[in-house]
Amino acid sequence: FIHAFTDGRDSPPNSSAGYITDIEKKAREIGVGTIASVMGRFYAMDRDSRWERVQKAYECLRTGKGIKAFTAAEAVAQSYEKDVTDEFIEPTSIINSDNEPIAIIEDGDGVIFFNFRGDRPREITRAFTEPYFKEFARPTKPDIYYVCLTEYDATLPAQVAFPKPPKMKNILGAYWGSLGLKQFRCAETEKYAHVTFFYNDYNEKPFRGEDRQIVPSPRVRTYDLKPEMSAYEVAEVVLQRLDSNKYDVVVINFANPDMVGHTGILEVAIKAAEVVDECVGRILEKVKSMGGVALITADHGNFEKMWDKEIKLPHTAHTVGDVPLIVFDDRYKNKKLRED
């Protein structure tokens, strides 16, 4: 049985209908596989401790609680009829002619979570595998064999199908530590892993001389409701740390360009850009006053493209073009980086 988590953020907002059709067609061809539930990543793949969302996903998977549909295609269609796109499809159980779920995750089952991300699968995996889980009411821990595609978190009591290769040696954080440099990492909740866990090659523990501070992301349903997110708070924390003169290197992630870009709403994306521009400007002024150097870059694009001309819908996914690398240092004024 397949429990389908629809995307709509890193893919077009209404693309899951086609994927569902493809899966059902292939399942008929090979005689194996039935979609037993459908739900958006908003519920099943939260990463910001929105446990009320994860609970809805868990209860649908475990008990069949939630919206009902006779087929996966119907589940998606009835969501679209309400103008609810893939990311936000409410947990929907596929039922039989007796109005019973065709399948739930029961004791004795084997579960393979075939998502390779390191952050978003953690919360729902915790709900299924932790023996003393307390984030929401769960009568008992499911007696299941749970396999993660890759390692989401070394502390999770689950099997890993494809362990990551040996950790890279002498990556930036480790190198700075080996030089005895003090480093500070800061982001709001939505991007905290990006300046810690991911930046350190899936190492949870800080390197030598590495301090961290997480700033809570705002508790709103979607970030078009608060496009500034917690950028001002992140900037304040960073400025205070710079004032301490304790750190040689500071790594910051501003979440807004990505998280607000995912909403597909141009007006709020512009607001987010203005806020981040202001915050970065304040930090750069401080760096300049200290005689420091700053690098500004991104790991991918997003809100520079807010409309997909081909499908005539908002563009909510990452973009794959080159990203800027800006060196903020008067010594390199009017200089250009090599193209290679």
Secondary structure, 3 states (H helix, E strand, C coil): CEEEEECCCCCCCCCHHHHHHHHHHHHHHHCCCCEEEEEEHHHHCCCCCCHHHHHHHHHHHHHCCCEEECCHHHHHHHHHHCCCCHHHCCCEEEECCCCCECCCCCCCCEEEECCCCCCCCHHHHHHHHCCCCCCCCCCCCCCCEEEECCCCCCCCCCEECCCCCCCCCCCHHHHHHHCCCCEEEEEEHHHHHHHCCCCCCCCCCCCCCEEEEEECCCCCCCHHHCCCCCHHHHHHHHHHHHHCCCCCEEEEECCHHHHCHHHCCHHHHHHHHHHHHHHHHHHHHHHHHCCCCEEECCCCECCCCCEECCCCEECCCCECCCCCCEEECHHHCCCCCCCC
